Amino acid sequence: MGYKEICCTLGTSLDNDFIQVRADQAELAQDLTERINGVASRVKALDAKFDKRFAELDAHVDQKFAEVDQKFVELDAKVDQKFAEVDQRFAEVDKKFAEVDTRFDRLEGKVTEIQGTQTEMMDILIAIQRKLDVN
């Protein structure tokens, strides 16, 4: 065998090896593409599950907020009612205090009258005592 034949054989062998390497690379690229597509499909499926789950969770949270909001509205109405009742009771107490003040004013007037009458009586008794002492 001559150099020519050896070089041709070597060239053919290298060419076949390159073709085989390129075929292997293409096969690996195809496998990698399929894996990437499989992962993408799984990610899309997980994304759909997460979207569904988040939507359910969002709906549940919205429902709970609505329930809590309704309870706050009911409690607010009850508190307003209780404040109205307390205000009414304070008004009644104020009215009774006003009545008691009026009674005290009348009583004070009567006590002042009685004290005036007692002073007059004491003056009369003193005058009588002086007349008796003089006689």
C-alpha positions in Angstrom: 0.0 0.0 0.0 1.2 3.3 -0.9 0.9 6.6 0.7 -1.9 7.6 -1.5 -4.0 4.7 -0.5 -3.2 5.1 3.2 -4.1 8.8 3.0 -7.3 8.0 1.2 -8.2 5.3 3.7 -7.2 7.7 6.5 -9.3 10.5 5.0 -12.3 8.2 4.5 -11.9 6.9 8.0 -11.7 10.4 9.4 -14.6 11.5 7.3 -16.7 8.5 8.5 -15.7 9.4 12.1 -16.7 13.0 11.6 -20.0 11.9 10.1 -20.5 9.6 13.0 -19.6 12.3 15.5 -22.0 14.7 13.8 -24.7 12.0 13.8 -24.1 11.4 17.5 -24.2 15.1 18.1 -27.5 15.4 16.2 -28.9 12.5 18.1 -27.8 14.0 21.4 -29.2 17.4 20.3 -32.5 15.6 19.5 -32.5 13.9 22.9 -31.7 17.2 24.6 -34.5 19.0 22.7 -37.0 16.3 23.6 -35.9 16.5 27.3 -36.2 20.3 27.2 -39.6 20.0 25.6 -40.6 17.5 28.2 -39.4 19.8 31.0 -41.3 22.7 29.4 -44.4 20.6 29.2 -44.0 19.7 32.9 -43.4 23.3 33.8 -46.5 24.3 31.9 -48.5 21.6 33.7 -47.1 22.8 37.1 -47.8 26.4 36.1 -51.4 25.4 35.3 -51.7 23.6 38.6 -50.3 26.6 40.5 -52.6 29.0 38.7 -55.5 26.8 39.5 -54.4 26.4 43.2 -53.7 30.2 43.5 -57.1 31.0 42.0 -58.8 28.6 44.5 -56.8 30.2 47.3 -57.6 33.7 46.1 -61.3 32.8 46.0 -61.1 31.3 49.5 -59.3 34.3 50.9 -61.8 36.7 49.2 -64.6 34.6 50.8 -63.0 34.8 54.2 -62.5 38.6 53.8 -66.1 39.0 52.9 -67.2 37.0 55.9 -64.9 39.0 58.2 -66.1 42.2 56.6 -69.7 41.1 57.2 -68.9 40.3 60.9 -67.3 43.8 61.2 -70.4 45.4 59.8 -72.6 43.5 62.2 -70.3 44.3 65.2 -70.2 48.0 64.1 -74.0 48.0 64.1 -74.2 46.4 67.5 -71.6 48.9 68.9 -73.5 51.8 67.4 -76.7 50.5 69.0 -75.0 50.1 72.4 -73.6 53.6 72.2 -77.1 54.9 71.4 -78.4 53.0 74.4 -75.6 54.4 76.6 -76.3 57.9 75.3 -80.0 57.5 76.1 -79.1 56.3 79.6 -76.8 59.3 80.1 -79.6 61.6 79.0 -81.9 60.0 81.5 -79.2 60.3 84.3 -78.7 64.0 83.3 -82.5 64.5 83.5 -82.6 62.9 87.0 -79.6 65.0 88.1 -81.4 68.1 86.9 -84.5 67.0 88.9 -82.3 66.4 92.0 -80.7 69.8 91.5 -84.2 71.4 91.4 -85.1 69.6 94.6 -81.9 70.7 96.3 -82.6 74.3 95.3 -86.1 74.1 96.7 -84.8 72.4 99.9 -82.1 75.0 100.2 -84.8 77.7 99.9 -86.8 76.0 102.6 -83.8 75.6 104.9 -83.0 79.3 104.4 -86.7 80.2 105.3 -86.5 77.9 108.3 -83.2 79.6 109.4 -84.8 83.0 108.9 -87.8 81.9 110.9 -85.6 80.5 113.7 -83.6 83.7 113.8 -86.8 85.7 114.1 -88.0 83.4 116.8 -84.7 83.7 118.7 -85.0 87.4 118.4 -88.5 87.3 119.8 -87.4 85.0 122.6 -84.5 87.2 123.4 -86.8 90.3 123.5 -89.2 88.4 125.8 -86.3 87.3 128.0 -85.1 91.0 128.2 -88.6 92.2 129.1 -88.8 89.5 131.8 -85.4 90.4 133.1 -86.4 94.1 133.2 -89.6 93.5 135.1 
